[in-house]
Amino acid sequence: MTIFTASYALIYSLLLTIATLSCKLLAISIILILTNWLAHNITEIATCLKNLVLYFISHFVPGHLDFKKLPYGKWCIVTGATQGIGKAYAEAFAKRGMNILIISRSEDKLKSQSQELAKKYKVDATYLPMDFSKSPSTYVSRLRILLNEKRADGTTIAESIGVLVNNVGALPYAYDTLVNDIARRQKENPLETYGDRMQKNLNTNCLSQMVMTSEIITLMRNKPIPVGNTSGKKGIIISLSSYTCKRPMPFWVAYTACKAFNFYFSDALATEISFTTNDLIVQTVAPMEVATSMAPREKGGWRAPSAEKFVEVCINLIGWSKYTHGWPIHDLRALFNDCVGGGHFAIYIVLFDRYKRITAGRLRKQQIQLREMREKVVKHTKSALSRVSSMEGVKRTVTRVASSDMVKRVVTRVASRQGSGNPEARDYTE
Ligand SMILES: NC(=O)c1ccc[n+]([C@@H]2O[C@H](COP(=O)([O-])OP(=O)(O)OC[C@H]3O[C@@H](n4cnc5c(N)ncnc54)[C@H](OP(=O)(O)O)[C@@H]3O)[C@@H](O)[C@H]2O)c1
């Protein structure tokens, strides 16, 4: 129930009380409203309190999941791992002694990063350049080949996968309306339909998680339980969503829709597994702002942590929180937004304001570009005109000089000297 509904109900009960002139009724109404509010928000309040307690405990009792003993398998696979949160996950699991397979598009970055991880943490690290925006048929076979290749120790990755981090994600656009985005893309590339473009975004943000999970989940389950595993769990699947998964955001329409998919997919999978085999840990990570290239205004601090700090907190919560915002401040903000009706309204106002400012900025930029173009055109036209007129001037001068009496006299004299074989005349003509 929002604060607005509560206010309406309060006003209504006040009117009712005045009408009946009964103070008792007012008291009963207020109690009813408060009970109703508590009943509606009890889950959010309880989740937030639980998360805060867990942050506290996991901070002081880190490592309740001892990855050093590799109880879930030797390998960790991270998608979207060349920067930001994915890169931090790869490093965090390598630090815990796991072998790492990193996946992204940029081969150069992947290569240097895997070499760095192998050298720094003395683990086996490899990479696979893959573009998740394309159809799965373009990358799944390459993934399967790599998973079944023999490594230096004679084993394969497929035999011992412990962790999968479904991190890859992309922002189709932000702080803009869908209508503006359609128009802009049309201008950028008239040959590509908006649907084709959005298909790539859906592939990257949504299909990637389904495909990777479906490729890895059976391998994780079919492996023998690693030595030292007392938990009965055979692996961990971590999927990145976003706080926006539960709070549809205007001006981020396409992104929040994808993140809602991520949440529903991962959360439902977690429940399904806990009801059936109960042999895997599934965690949904739904951050607010983390200081990465996706949130370029954030510098890393209490409001928006760095990717490294954020990932450490999330890893400490594996097995304890199946859904986490990954940062205590984000939990408190989520509680405020979800329980106080005005909270999400405030977000919409902030987003609308940012949209207006960014759109105004874009317009200003366009105007500046137009002005610069106009100035360039005017400058070029002027110089071309002056060149034409100076050419005309040169032509006129040449004609005037050529037709002048003096030149005619000189030409005649030279011609006559040439005829007489005078050497002075040769110099003259040269
Ligand atoms: N940062 C935040 O504030 C925030 C908030 C909420 C949720 N999230 C979620 O957290 C996840 C990671 O975000 P981030 O901030 O770390 O993003 P990021 O810094 O932009 O990194 C994205 C990573 O994905 C890779 N990638 C992008 N498109 C790809 C594609 N088509 N195929 C393969 N790899 C691709 C990029 O590498 P290449 O360019 O080399 O391919 C890069 O390594 C995303 O799912 C995002 O939605 C982030």
The ligand as a Tripos MOL2 file, in Angstrom:
@<TRIPOS>MOLECULE
LIG
   48    52     1     0     0
SMALL
NO_CHARGES

@<TRIPOS>ATOM
      1 N1         27.0290   -1.3390  -13.1400 N.am      1 LIG1
      2 C1         25.8340   -1.1810  -12.6150 C.2       1 LIG1
      3 O1         25.5260   -0.1400  -12.0290 O.2       1 LIG1
      4 C2         24.8160   -2.2950  -12.7050 C.ar      1 LIG1
      5 C3         23.6000   -2.1340  -12.0390 C.ar      1 LIG1
      6 C4         22.6670   -3.1320  -12.1270 C.ar      1 LIG1
      7 C5         22.9310   -4.2790  -12.8300 C.ar      1 LIG1
      8 N2         24.1030   -4.4160  -13.4850 N.ar      1 LIG1
      9 C6         24.3110   -5.6570  -14.2600 C.3       1 LIG1
     10 O2         25.5820   -6.2010  -13.9870 O.3       1 LIG1
     11 C7         26.1100   -6.8460  -15.1260 C.3       1 LIG1
     12 C8         27.5200   -6.3490  -15.4270 C.3       1 LIG1
     13 O3         27.4730   -4.9580  -15.5540 O.3       1 LIG1
     14 P1         28.7930   -4.0530  -15.6500 P.3       1 LIG1
     15 O4         28.4300   -2.7480  -15.0910 O.co2     1 LIG1
     16 O5         29.9640   -4.7730  -15.1200 O.co2     1 LIG1
     17 O6         28.9140   -3.9100  -17.2390 O.3       1 LIG1
     18 P2         30.1600   -3.4160  -18.1200 P.3       1 LIG1
     19 O7         31.1870   -2.7570  -17.2840 O.co2     1 LIG1
     20 O8         29.5770   -2.6850  -19.2670 O.co2     1 LIG1
     21 O9         30.7710   -4.8100  -18.6610 O.3       1 LIG1
     22 C9         30.0500   -5.5990  -19.5300 C.3       1 LIG1
     23 C10        30.8810   -6.8070  -19.9120 C.3       1 LIG1
     24 O10        30.1290   -7.5970  -20.8210 O.3       1 LIG1
     25 C11        30.8660   -7.8270  -22.0230 C.3       1 LIG1
     26 N3         29.9130   -7.8250  -23.1260 N.ar      1 LIG1
     27 C12        29.0770   -6.8280  -23.4870 C.ar      1 LIG1
     28 N4         28.3450   -7.2060  -24.5480 N.ar      1 LIG1
     29 C13        28.7260   -8.4660  -24.8630 C.ar      1 LIG1
     30 C14        28.3360   -9.3950  -25.8590 C.ar      1 LIG1
     31 N5         27.4200   -9.0980  -26.7710 N.pl3     1 LIG1
     32 N6         28.9330  -10.6030  -25.8940 N.ar      1 LIG1
     33 C15        29.8920  -10.9260  -24.9810 C.ar      1 LIG1
     34 N7         30.2910  -10.0880  -24.0180 N.ar      1 LIG1
     35 C16        29.7330   -8.8760  -23.9520 C.ar      1 LIG1
     36 C17        31.8610   -6.6750  -22.0830 C.3       1 LIG1
     37 O11        33.0700   -7.0620  -22.6920 O.3       1 LIG1
     38 P3         33.3810   -6.8740  -24.2500 P.3       1 LIG1
     39 O12        33.0390   -5.4690  -24.5990 O.co2     1 LIG1
     40 O13        34.8370   -7.2000  -24.3590 O.co2     1 LIG1
     41 O14        32.5590   -7.8810  -24.9410 O.co2     1 LIG1
     42 C18        32.1690   -6.4490  -20.5950 C.3       1 LIG1
     43 O15        33.1740   -7.3120  -20.1610 O.3       1 LIG1
     44 C19        25.1250   -6.5890  -16.2530 C.3       1 LIG1
     45 O16        24.2820   -7.7030  -16.4080 O.3       1 LIG1
     46 C20        24.3320   -5.4040  -15.7630 C.3       1 LIG1
     47 O17        23.0360   -5.3700  -16.3020 O.3       1 LIG1
     48 C21        25.0660   -3.4510  -13.4500 C.ar      1 LIG1
@<TRIPOS>BOND
     1     1     2 1
     2     2     3 2
     3     2     4 1
     4     4     5 ar
     5     4    48 ar
     6     5     6 ar
     7     6     7 ar
     8     7     8 ar
     9     8     9 1
    10     8    48 ar
    11     9    10 1
    12     9    46 1
    13    10    11 1
    14    11    12 1
    15    11    44 1
    16    12    13 1
    17    13    14 1
    18    14    15 2
    19    14    16 1
    20    14    17 1
    21    17    18 1
    22    18    19 2
    23    18    20 1
    24    18    21 1
    25    21    22 1
    26    22    23 1
    27    23    24 1
    28    23    42 1
    29    24    25 1
    30    25    26 1
    31    25    36 1
    32    26    27 ar
    33    26    35 ar
    34    27    28 ar
    35    28    29 ar
    36    29    30 ar
    37    29    35 ar
    38    30    31 1
    39    30    32 ar
    40    32    33 ar
    41    33    34 ar
    42    34    35 ar
    43    36    37 1
    44    36    42 1
    45    37    38 1
    46    38    39 2
    47    38    40 1
    48    38    41 1
    49    42    43 1
    50    44    45 1
    51    44    46 1
    52    46    47 1
@<TRIPOS>SUBSTRUCTURE
     1 LIG1         1 GROUP 0 **** ****
